[in-house]
């Protein structure tokens, strides 16, 4: 059953670009409802300039811009990094982890405004529609969701521009770059245009956060990152808030060309797509976190956690941040982080981030008395013979069986 004529007020996730500006006007025209614009500040900087004015000029009754930067890093990025979650072994989930927070805050605006519907600009081909809507339904199982890309007939750039001109929405006469991008404190992503050819190299002018590794300084830079219970708390001895810490690592990594990645990923809806990503601070954070874990975390606990990481990363990628299975896994992951206290030293040089030191004054499991290659009095090397024979027993029995069959 169509909700047209039944919706009184909708809150739109609004970026100020052409697509969401058209959606704002389309909702007013097609649904005859009041539209409230909402934008989340996740660290995209100047992209938020002028949004309230644009929204009002296009017909919005109100516009909310919420500063979510600290909440984003503290309650979404950091829990994910405590798990070392990387989708398909390569993608740092920069877009994926932002969507549940954007949707959560959007539902807060719904309550504040007394609205009865939400809308977003995600297409019917992508992952974001799933991420947004799973979160909406988590907070209000009966909310009305309007996804214009799944409804309207504006199926081409030409059609969108014609609609915009007809309704007095400014259409950019020239777009500096033809690809689409999404930015927050964790990363910036690029899709479309030349990237739709998997063989074509991403043009250098695409990159925003990082210098070309070949142009990075000829001298390496050493950075120390300190952790408490798996969370980064200081850079080079300076304690920083979560958002400021990640911004600092972005700055340091970007200067050395750290964190560029070009990949083909498997979307939840079934197709493959290509994305180019810049994640300078996240790359440093992940390397440093693993280094501190390596000296403080029990082997079997680490292996158990690591066996669950692909599943956890898929939950985030597919939009199940608020699902009970993610909460259950997070509890286990956070338990493993109680001893992850210490610091790591990383070396940044021309696109490479390499751990060169790790230390923990309180929780280190490294004991030089046991590990040394020099003489020691705490480890009897002869004990290894029995250990090896016990572990080889099943292999020896199998070998005897093979011999008996000959």
NORBELCOR-V204616 format. One line per field, one symbol per residue. ss: DSSP state (A for helix, B for strand, O for the rest). phi: phi as a letter, one per 40 degrees, with the letter a starting at -180 (. if undefined). psi: psi as a letter, one per 30 degrees, with the letter a starting at -180 (. if undefined). Layout:
BEGIN
ss = ???
phi = ???
psi = ???
END
This chain:
BEGIN
ss = OOOOOOOOBBBBBOOOOAAAAAAAAAAAAAAOOBBBBBBBBOOOAAAAOOAAAAAAAAOOOBBBBBBOAAAAAAAAAAAAAAOOOOBOOOBOOOOAAAAAAAAAAAAAAAAAAOOOBBBBOOOOOOOAAAAAAAAAAAAOOOOBBBBAAAOOOOOOAAAAAAAAAAOOOOOOOOOOOOOBBBBOOOOBBBBOAAAAOOOOOOOAAAOOOOOOAAAOOOOOBBBBBBBBOOBBBBBOOBBOOAAAAAAAAAAAAAAOOOOBBBBBBBOOOOOBBBBBBBOAAAAAAAAAAAAAAAAAOOAAAAAAAAAAAAAAAAAAAAOOOOOAAAAAAAAAAAAAOOOOOBBBBBBBBOOBBBBBBBBOOOOOOOOAAAAOOOOOOOOOOOAAAAAAAAAAAAAAAAAAAAAAAO
phi = .cccgbccabbbcbbgcccccccdccccccbgbcbbcabbcbhcgccccgcdcccccchccaabbbcbcccdccbbccdccccfcbcfgbccgccdcccccdcdcccccdcccgcbabaabcccbbccdcdccccdcccacbccbbbdccbcbcbaccccccccccbgcdbdcabdbcccabbaccabbbagfccccccccccccccbcbccdcccdcbcbbbbbbbbfgbcbabfgccbcdcccccccccccccbgcgcababbcccchccabbbbbbcccccccccccccccbbbddcccccdccccdccccdcdchbdcccccccccccccccccccbiabbbbbafgbbbcbaaaacbbcccbccccccccabbbcccccccdcccccdccccccccccccc
psi = kkgkffkekkkkjkffaeefeeeeeeeeeefhlkkkkkkkjgggbfffkgeeeeeeffgkflkkjkjgeeeeeefeeeeefffhjkkhgekgheeefeeeeeeeeefeeeeefhlgllllgklgfafeeeeeeeeefefjfgkkkjieffelgigleeeeeeeeeeggkkkkfkkekflllkkafelklkllbfffjffkkkkefekefklkefflkfklkkkkkkkjhfkkfkkhfjklleeeeeeeeeeeeefghkgkkjlkljlefflklkkkkkieeeeeeeeeeeeeefffkkeeeeeeeeffeeeeeeeeefghegleeeeeeeeeeeeffegikalkklkkjhfkjkkfkkkjffgkgkjfeefkflklgfkjffffeeeeeeffeeeeeeeeeeeff.
END
